[in-house]
Amino acid sequence: MKKILAMVLVGVIGMCIFTGCGKSEEEKAMDEIADHLRDEAAADGVDIDKMVEEEAEKYNAELEAGNKEIANMNDLIESLKNNEMVPLREQSETYFNATDSETAKKAAEEFNKAYDKYLEAAIGEYFTDEYDASELLRQNDIHRIKITDSELQTRVNYLDNCYGKNYNRIRFYGADSEIECLLMYNETDDQIVSDVTLIYNDGRSITPDLSSIGKPVQGVEFVVNKNDLIITDYTWGYEFTVDSPAGTSIGNADGSPIFPEGEYSIGTELWENTIEEYNSKME
């Protein structure tokens, strides 16, 4: 009870301290209450004035420490922006705007090096782990994670095989949330397909000899697997591999429809063969 009384007294006297001259009747009444409570506290051995002073000092010390903490954090953020973030931003922009694979590879390498240096400088008292540090990059519109080998290889495949060429259909197939291969071809308004090529991220490629199908390659679907490409209109189907670009018929002997299954599914498809479209679809 004495502790509760003491806290009440601190509040009352604190209010009285900040009142000026020309007090109202209510303020005078508050003074009288404060004096009465001060006498009551003194009878219990409590120096209210000293307690108020100590509480004020404690509050000011905590406020000063908090302001210093904020200032130190702001200084760190400003230092990161002016130093470690500069090469990250530069290499990120170079990487995402590259129109040739060698530039993209070099920028990815330099970005990842700069990313490690950024984490070394950032993680500590204020940013306790990589997630906290990477959030600061996101807030400043900088790529927030390292560029993975799979991401880089997918971009390299696109730049080496599609960018600047006349393919009007470009599909990316993947499994387990990773882009694994790139399918490119041309298709007319009446859905006649030509110039088909499938390229895996490990460099293997399949370029089917469509003439071996022996019928119009029109209105077809593609089924992509780790080692083969199937082209089908569901009444017929042909399987193509790296070693067998001529293809093999996989149609059912009784002429029934075929529905081959694929190990990969379409991750995304570009509507325009531009870097901007690529970056947008791959975000």
N, C-alpha and C positions, 0 to 999 in steps of 0.2 A: 504493500500500500504506500509506503514511503517513496518507493521508486516511482510509482504512478503519480503521486503528489508532486514529486520533484519535476517530472516532465511537464505537468500542467503549469507549474510555476515558471518553468523556463519559457513556455509559450506565452504566458501572460506578460511576464516582464519583458520578453522580447518585443511584444507588441507595443509596450509602453515606451521602450527605448526610442522607437522610431517616430513617436508623436512629437510635434513641435509646440511652439508657443501658441497662445490663444486657444487653449483646449476647450472642447465642448463639454457639456455636462456629462455626456456618456464617457468621454475620455477621462474626465476627472474621477468618475466612478470607477473606471478601470484602474486608475492610479491607487485609489483607496483599497481596491481589492488586492492589487499587487503588494501594497504595503502590508496588508493584513496577512497575505500568504507568506510574505518574506519573514514576518515575525513568527508565524507558525512554523516555518521551516527552520528558522534559527533555534527555536525551542527544541527541535529534534536534531540539532547539530549540523544543519545543512546551510552552507553559504550559497544562497541563490545567485547573487551577483557574480560570484566566482564561477559557478556552474555555467551561467549564461556566457561568460567570457570564454570558458574552456570549450563550450559547444561551438561558439562562433569561430574560435581559432581552428578547431577540428574541421568545421565546414569549409573554411577558407583554404586550409591545407589540402583537403581532398579536392576542392575545386581547382586549386593551382596544379595539383598533380594530374588531374584529368585534362586540363588545358595543355599541360606540357606533353602528355601522352598523345593528344590529338595533333599537336604541333610536330612532334617527332614522326608520327605516322605520315602526316602531310609532307614533311621533308623527304621521307623515304620514297613516297609515291612520286614526288616531283623529280627526285634523283633518278628513279627508274625510267620515268618518261623522257628525261633528257639524255640518258646514257644507254641502258640495256634495251629499252624499247625501240630505239632508233634503228639499229640494224634489223630487228625483228620486223618492223613495219616495212622497211626497204626491201628486204628479201621476200617477204610475204607478197608485196605488190608485184615484184619481179616474177615470182613463181606463178601467181594466178593469171598474169597477163602474158606469159611466155607463149610464143607461137612456134617454138622449135624445142625438141626434147632435150638438147644439150643445155640450153639456158634453164629449162625447168629443173634438170638434174642438179646443176650447180647451185641454183637458188635454194632448192630443197636441202642440200647439204649444208649450206651456209645458214639457213634458217634454223635447222636443228642444232647447230653449234651455238648460235646466238640464244636459242631457247634454253639450253643447259646453263649458259652464263646468266641468263635472266633469273632462272630458278635459284641459282647459287646466291645471287644478290638479294632476291626477294624473300625467300623463306627464312623465317626467324621468329622474332618476337611478335610481329604484326600479321604476317601471313604464315600460318603454321604448317600448311601442306601445299601440294601442287595444285589442288582444286582452288584454294583461296587465291593463289598467285595467278592462276589461269583466268579466274573471273575478272581480275583487273585488266587483263589483255582483252577480254571480250568487251568490257565497258569502254575500251579505247579503240574498238573496231580493228583488232589485230587477231590473226588466226591463233586460237587459244590452245592448240595441242600440236605435238610434233607431227611432221609429215611422215606417214608410214610407208614402208616399202610397197605395200599393195596399192595405196593411193597413188604413189608416184608412178608405179608401173602402168597403172590404168591410164594415167594422163599421158605418159610416154607413148603407149600404144595408140592413143587417139591422135596425138600430134604427128607421130611417124606415119600413120596409115590413113587418117581421115582428113585432118585439117588441110584446107586448101585444095581438096579434091572434090569431085562432082557427085559423090554419093548423096542420094536424097533420103536414104533410110539408114539410121545409125542406132543400133541397140546395144545396151550393156547388160550382160547376163551375170548373175552372181549366185553364190550359195553362202550360207552362214554369215550374212550381212556384209560380205566382201564381194567387190566386183572381180570376176574371174576371167571374163572374156568379152570380146567386142565383135559384133556381127554387123557387117556393112553390106549394102546392096542398093541397087536401083530398082524402082518400081514405077511403071507407067500408070496413067489414070485408070486404065482398065485392068490394073493389078497384074500385069505381066512382069515377072522378076528376072533380073540379069545381074551380072557382075558381083556374085555373092562371094564373100570371104569371111571366114571366122578366124580370129586371132586370140590365142590364150595368153595370159599374163606371163607365162614362162617362155614365150616366143614361138611356140608351135602354131602352125596355121593350117587351115583347110580351105582350099579353093575348089569347090565342086565343079566338075565338068557337067554342066546342065544339059548338054546335048545328049548325054548318055541316058537321060530319063526317057527320051523318045516320045514325049508328049508336051503340050504347052505347060510351062511352069507359070501357072496363073491362079491367083486366089489361094496361095499356099500358106502354110504355117511352118515355123522352124522349131525344132526340138533340139536343145543343146545339152550335150553330156560331156563328161570329162575327156572322152576319147573319140567322140563322133558327133556329127551333125546330121540330123534327119530332116528332110524336106518332104512335106506331105500335103495332100489335099483331102486326106482321110479316106479316099477311095484307092489311092496308091501311096506308096512311100518309098523313099530311097535313103540309104544310109551312106554317108561319106566319112572317111577317116583321113588322117595325115598321109598314110601309106596307100590309100585307095581313093584318090580323087575322082575316079570314074564312077564310083558308087555301086551299091548292091541293092537290088529290089528287096523290100521287106513286106510287100503286099501279102495279104492273106490269100491262100490258094483257092478258097471258095468264093473269093470276091467280096467278102463281108468288109465293112468299114474297119479301119485300123486307127487306134488312138495311142500312139507311142508316148511313153512317159519320159520326161527329161529330168536330169539331176540339177539343172540350173533353171532359174526363172528370170524373167526380165526385171532388172533393177531399175532401169530408166531408159528413156528413148529421147534422142534429140530431134526437135522439130526444125532447128536451123543449125547449120554446120559452122558455128561461131564459138569463140572462146567465151563470150558472155553467156551464151546458152549452156555451154558445157559447165561453167562455174555455177550457174544458177541451178542446174539439175543435180549437180554433185554435192551441193551444200548439205 
